[in-house]
Amino acid sequence: MRSGLPVNHCDVPGWSTLAAGLMFFSGVQLISIGVLGEYLGRVYDEVKKRPLYVVAHDINNGPATTVNNSNDKDGTPCA
């Protein structure tokens, strides 16, 4: 019974080397894209300049209050 597909059972020299090289360099390419994505993601987070966390409630003092960072502890303006 014939399937209609050409099958000649010949080994092509260098086929496995070519396939292994293609898979290796494809992996290197994917890893490079992943490293680049991590870098760009961290740059994006840094550019937003948002705090790492926001305190909504202080256990000892109740709801958090707004902090004015424009003055030092002694009340003088920061330069």
C-alpha positions in Angstrom: 0.0 0.0 0.0 1.5 3.3 -1.0 0.8 6.6 0.9 1.7 8.9 -2.0 4.6 10.4 0.0 8.1 10.1 -1.5 10.2 8.0 0.9 13.7 7.1 -0.3 15.3 6.0 3.0 18.5 7.9 2.2 20.6 9.5 5.0 21.5 13.1 4.2 25.0 13.9 5.4 25.2 16.8 7.8 21.4 16.9 8.5 21.8 16.2 12.2 24.6 18.7 12.6 22.5 21.4 10.9 19.4 20.6 13.0 21.5 20.6 16.3 23.1 23.9 15.3 19.7 25.5 14.4 18.3 24.4 17.8 21.3 25.7 19.7 21.3 29.1 18.1 17.5 29.4 18.4 17.9 28.7 22.2 20.6 31.4 22.4 18.3 33.8 20.6 15.4 33.1 23.0 17.6 33.5 26.1 18.9 36.8 24.7 15.4 38.1 24.2 14.5 37.0 27.8 17.5 38.9 29.2 16.6 42.0 27.2 13.0 41.7 28.4 14.1 41.5 32.0 16.3 44.6 31.5 13.6 46.6 29.9 11.1 45.6 32.5 13.4 46.8 35.3 14.1 50.1 33.5 10.3 50.6 33.1 9.7 50.0 36.8 12.6 52.5 37.6 11.3 55.2 35.3 7.8 55.2 36.9 9.5 56.3 40.2 6.8 54.7 42.3 7.4 53.6 45.9 7.9 49.9 46.5 5.0 49.9 48.9 2.5 52.3 50.5 1.5 52.1 54.1 -2.3 52.3 54.4 -2.6 51.7 58.2 -0.1 52.1 61.0 -0.7 49.6 63.8 0.2 52.0 66.6 -1.1 55.3 65.2 -4.2 54.3 63.1 -4.6 55.4 59.5 -1.4 56.6 57.7 -1.0 60.3 57.3 0.6 62.3 54.5 4.2 63.0 54.9 5.6 66.4 53.7 9.2 65.8 52.5 9.8 69.5 51.6 11.2 70.4 55.1 13.9 68.9 57.3 13.2 67.7 60.8 13.9 71.2 62.2 11.5 72.8 59.7 14.0 74.4 57.4 13.4 73.9 53.7 15.6 71.3 51.9 18.0 72.6 49.3 
